[in-house]
């Protein structure tokens, strides 16, 4: 139905991926405007939707059946491949005219390949990765970096407006949204590393780390990551993870690949990537990314949070 709505005027939305970001994003679609079906490989994660207006599907294919819009918020390109093209993948259930909202961070090459692959089925792709964190996801205050044909963007506008307070149109082809997300992740990854290093320095200089953080977070050195991750670094609240450190292992790898492909020097991003790799090697990968500060501790944080 040309990216349109169901006969009753409700947009039929399928949602794949119910992790720390995917769950609050999907919950934003629990309104009368949408007929929502959700799926995650973890049945435990999907249980949060029991008793809601959403239908919990038993497979990605079942979730996508009859959907006008299929949102995907998985962690990696490998998970994206399985979710859409695996034995029970959602792509095979989409009718011509449907739209896939690619909201995961998987890199420009993957987004472009997905656009080409789904074009043969008459299915559009809106490359629309997000930034803002779990709290902003829950309140619909995300930044959405969208790229794709203007008519596809407009057809998905009702969904996007529930998820984000700003939808930045960054291009008319898939890949541009992913490219801007890598710029975003370069800054975020570096800022988390800088926050950990700075708070450790404050302690080493004999300062009270909490008072130091409270002072600098309101000055010229302020950043979202210093404010948000800094608080978790000070409290050592690394579980439950709001954003796993392994996500930045993946994302900084994508940043460095894009930099190499474009022959662009990114030495600060390279140094930050080494911090995340070291932290993952130390067993911190599944903890919150604020656990990066444990690399600077005399007694590093263990993977079980003790």
Secondary structure, 3 states (H helix, E strand, C coil): CCCCCCCCCCEEEEEECCCCCHHHHHHCCCCCCEEEEEECCCHHHHHHHCCCCCEECCCHHHHHCCCCEEEECCCCHHHHHHHHHCCCCCHHHCCCCCEEEECCCCCHHHHHHHHHHHHCCCCEEEEEEEECHHHHHHHCCEEEEEECCHHHHHHCHHHHHHHEEEEEEEECCCCHHHHHHHHHHHHHHHHHHHHHHHHHHHHHCCCCHHHHHHHHCCCCCCCHHHHHHHHHHHHCCCCCCCCEHHHHHHHHHHHHHHHHHCCCCCHHHHHHHHHHHHHHHCCCCCCEHHHHHHHHCCCCCCCCCC
